[in-house]
Amino acid sequence: MTVIGAAATTVFDLELDMDVHSASLAGSRETAATAGGQRRLGLGDEVTFRARHFGLWWRMTSRVTVYERPWRFVDEQTRGPFREMRHEHLFEELGDGRTRMTDRMSFRAPMAVVLTPYLRRLLIERAAHIKARAERRP
């Protein structure tokens, strides 16, 4: 959970922006490509992520399966390294131009004991980037 000094619509839109996504995980050289070439996702859109983790290149495709702007969206893996992966993004207006952003990720995969803290760290890193962008800090 991250409290961000920006409206829910701003935070929601940043979370669905593929250029922002790639910039937020630059350490893993992550790229995000959509089939239609759009840079902001909507309901039913698919995106393929490619990144380097644990010294290996990984590829995963996810589809936006729920889209309730600006309160919630869900993306779920359609192809990739997990047996199953679901990521729910929640946005709650707190008043005074602040938004609480919460990530709920569930997955099934071999080595979940290793992946869980690693994915948690990636989500925290990404949330910090979104917060800085939404609050217009470098």
Secondary structure as GFF3:
##gff-version 3
##sequence-region A 1 138
A	DSSP	beta_strand	2	4	.	.	.	ID=ss1
A	DSSP	alpha_helix	8	15	.	.	.	ID=ss2
A	DSSP	alpha_helix	18	24	.	.	.	ID=ss3
A	DSSP	three_ten_helix	26	28	.	.	.	ID=ss4
A	DSSP	beta_strand	31	34	.	.	.	ID=ss5
A	DSSP	beta_strand	46	53	.	.	.	ID=ss6
A	DSSP	beta_strand	56	68	.	.	.	ID=ss7
A	DSSP	beta_strand	72	79	.	.	.	ID=ss8
A	DSSP	beta_strand	84	95	.	.	.	ID=ss9
A	DSSP	beta_strand	98	108	.	.	.	ID=ss10
A	DSSP	alpha_helix	112	134	.	.	.	ID=ss11
###
